[in-house]
Amino acid sequence: MSTLQGSVVVVTGAAGDLGRPTVEALAAAGATVIAAGRDRKRLDEVVAIAPDRVIASVVDLLDEPATVEWGAELVRQHGRVDGLLHLVGGWRGGRGIVEGDLADWEFLQANLIRTLQHATRALHEPIGKSPRGRMAIVSTTGLDKPSATNAAYLTAKAGAEMWLRSVAASYKDTDAAAAIVRILALVTPAMQAEKPDGYKKFTPVAELATWMVQLFDRPADEVNGSIETMKP
């Protein structure tokens, strides 16, 4: 496991199914973890994972001025930010190109693209100055085989990937790096307990959390701009 003693890492979507094990893994590696999200009550539950290392941070990532100020305040409080693991998610779909509701697209582009844009812009400079700054998002293997019933979701995921690859290009010749990991879907311990023989093609949340923590120990030129596929 990585040793992140002294590092400050932000996890957006920290109260989600992947956010919680990621926060736990980062705290175990010694990082100060900023657990970010909109719901203070849910974030307080995340803080309970490791109260000495996890700090709740309420922010609306759809509000760019608020997000910019939030990022600046994190630097003022902690003196640095070394990582952003952007785990804000969402899914809508299931209908065809014509039958689908474009309101699904509005929801998905806001949650999967706009929040990423705001968060990466707010934290771009401090992470770029870090000796091992890292950003990462989770994408989908569905991009390899688009379907009509998943068009809005896949388009949003493709947009998020392109944005982060562009961030990676901005980090060329620095010690910072931005990476993408693709999976089919996540499986939580509760899901596995309920259906032990199911979800064989899904990625356990703990394995994905470990992958993200290990990014901080890998060389920047190996990580930066990479798109890796995690198989179960």
C-alpha positions in Angstrom: 0.0 0.0 0.0 1.1 3.5 -0.8 2.6 5.7 1.9 0.8 9.1 1.6 1.9 10.6 4.9 1.7 14.4 4.6 -0.4 14.3 1.5 -3.8 15.9 1.1 -6.2 14.1 -1.3 -9.7 15.2 -2.2 -12.4 12.5 -2.9 -15.5 14.0 -4.6 -18.5 11.8 -4.3 -17.0 10.5 -1.1 -20.3 9.3 0.4 -21.0 7.0 -2.6 -20.4 3.2 -3.0 -16.9 3.7 -4.3 -16.1 6.9 -2.3 -16.2 5.2 1.1 -13.7 2.5 0.4 -11.5 4.9 -1.4 -11.5 7.3 1.5 -10.7 4.3 3.8 -7.8 3.2 1.6 -6.3 6.7 1.4 -6.6 7.1 5.2 -4.9 3.8 5.7 -2.1 4.9 3.5 -1.5 8.0 5.7 -3.2 10.7 3.7 -5.3 13.5 5.0 -8.5 12.9 3.1 -11.0 15.7 2.1 -14.3 13.8 1.8 -16.3 16.1 -0.5 -20.0 16.1 -1.3 -23.3 17.9 -0.9 -24.9 16.1 2.0 -23.2 16.9 5.4 -25.0 14.0 7.2 -23.7 11.4 4.8 -20.2 12.9 4.8 -20.2 12.7 8.6 -20.7 9.0 8.3 -17.6 8.9 6.0 -15.6 10.8 8.5 -16.3 8.1 11.1 -14.3 5.7 9.0 -11.1 7.4 10.2 -11.9 10.6 12.2 -8.2 11.5 12.7 -7.6 11.6 8.9 -10.8 12.3 7.2 -12.4 15.8 6.9 -15.9 16.5 5.6 -16.1 19.2 3.0 -19.6 20.3 1.7 -19.5 21.7 -1.8 -21.9 22.0 -4.8 -19.7 21.2 -7.7 -22.3 22.5 -10.1 -21.7 26.0 -8.8 -18.4 27.0 -10.4 -17.7 30.2 -8.3 -18.4 28.2 -5.1 -16.2 25.4 -6.3 -13.3 27.7 -7.1 -13.6 29.3 -3.7 -13.8 25.8 -2.1 -10.5 24.8 -3.8 -8.8 28.0 -2.7 -10.0 27.4 0.9 -8.6 23.9 0.9 -5.2 25.2 0.0 -5.4 27.9 2.6 -6.4 25.4 5.3 -4.0 22.6 4.4 -1.2 24.4 2.5 -1.4 21.9 -0.4 -3.6 19.6 -2.4 -1.9 16.5 -3.9 -4.8 14.6 -5.5 -8.3 14.6 -6.8 -10.2 11.4 -7.2 -13.4 12.4 -8.8 -16.0 9.8 -8.1 -19.2 11.7 -8.8 -21.4 9.4 -10.8 -24.9 8.8 -12.1 -26.7 6.7 -14.7 -29.8 7.2 -16.8 -30.8 5.3 -19.9 -32.5 2.3 -21.2 -34.4 3.7 -24.2 -33.4 4.3 -27.8 -32.1 7.3 -29.7 -35.6 8.7 -30.5 -37.4 7.3 -27.5 -34.9 8.5 -24.9 -35.6 11.7 -23.0 -32.9 14.3 -23.5 -33.5 15.4 -19.9 -31.3 12.3 -19.2 -28.5 13.9 -21.1 -28.9 17.2 -19.2 -28.6 15.2 -15.9 -25.6 13.2 -17.1 -23.6 16.0 -18.6 -24.1 18.0 -15.4 -23.0 15.2 -13.1 -20.4 13.4 -15.1 -18.8 16.3 -17.1 -19.7 19.7 -15.5 -18.7 18.6 -11.9 -15.4 17.3 -13.3 -14.7 20.5 -15.1 -15.3 22.6 -12.1 -13.4 20.4 -9.7 -10.3 20.0 -12.0 -10.2 23.7 -12.7 -10.4 24.6 -9.0 -7.6 22.2 -8.0 -5.5 22.3 -11.2 -2.8 24.5 -10.0 -2.1 23.0 -6.5 -2.1 19.5 -7.9 0.2 20.6 -10.7 2.7 21.9 -8.1 2.6 18.7 -6.0 5.6 16.4 -6.3 3.2 13.5 -7.0 -0.1 15.2 -7.9 -2.7 12.9 -9.2 -6.2 13.1 -10.7 -8.4 10.1 -11.7 -11.9 9.2 -12.8 -13.7 6.0 -13.4 -15.1 5.4 -16.8 -16.8 2.5 -18.6 -15.8 -0.3 -20.9 -19.2 0.4 -22.7 -17.3 3.0 -24.7 -15.8 0.2 -26.7 -19.2 -1.0 -27.9 -21.8 1.8 -27.9 -25.5 0.9 -27.7 -28.5 3.0 -28.7 -30.2 2.5 -25.3 -27.1 3.9 -23.5 -26.3 6.8 -25.8 -26.6 9.7 -23.3 -24.6 7.9 -20.6 -21.8 6.9 -23.0 -21.6 10.3 -24.6 -21.2 11.8 -21.1 -18.5 9.3 -20.2 -16.7 10.0 -23.4 -16.8 13.7 -22.7 -15.5 13.2 -19.2 -12.6 11.1 -20.6 -11.7 13.7 -23.2 -11.7 16.4 -20.5 -9.4 14.5 -18.2 -7.1 13.6 -21.1 -6.8 17.3 -21.9 -6.0 17.9 -18.2 -3.3 15.3 -18.6 -1.9 17.2 -21.6 -1.7 20.3 -19.4 0.5 18.4 -16.9 3.1 17.3 -19.5 6.6 17.8 -18.2 5.5 18.1 -14.6 5.3 15.6 -11.7 1.5 15.6 -11.8 -0.6 13.1 -13.8 -4.2 12.4 -14.7 -5.5 8.9 -15.4 -8.7 7.1 -16.4 -9.8 3.6 -15.4 -12.5 1.7 -17.2 -14.7 -0.9 -15.7 -17.9 -2.7 -16.6 -19.6 -2.0 -13.3 -19.0 -1.8 -9.6 -19.9 -4.5 -7.0 -20.1 -3.7 -3.3 -19.6 -6.2 -0.4 -23.3 -6.0 0.3 -24.2 -6.9 -3.3 -21.8 -9.8 -3.2 -23.2 -11.1 0.1 -26.7 -10.9 -1.3 -25.8 -12.7 -4.5 -22.5 -14.7 -3.9 -22.5 -16.3 -7.4 -23.4 -13.1 -9.2 -21.5 -10.0 -10.5 -18.6 -12.0 -11.7 -17.8 -9.5 -14.4 -18.1 -6.5 -12.0 -15.1 -4.9 -10.2 -15.1 -5.0 -6.4 -15.0 -1.5 -5.0 -12.1 -2.3 -2.7 -9.9 -3.3 -5.7 -10.7 -0.1 -7.5 -9.9 1.9 -4.4 -6.5 0.2 -4.2 -5.8 0.9 -7.8 -6.4 4.6 -7.3 -4.3 4.8 -4.2 -1.4 3.1 -6.0 -1.5 5.8 -8.7 0.5 8.0 -6.3 3.4 5.6 -6.2 3.6 5.1 -10.0 5.8 7.3 -12.2 4.0 10.3 -13.5 5.0 9.6 -17.1 3.5 6.1 -16.9 0.2 7.4 -15.3 -0.4 10.6 -17.2 -3.0 10.3 -19.9 -3.4 6.6 -19.4 -6.7 4.7 -19.9 -6.5 1.4 -18.2 -9.2 -1.3 -18.1 -9.7 -3.2 -14.8 -11.0 -6.6 -15.2 -12.5 -8.6 -12.3 
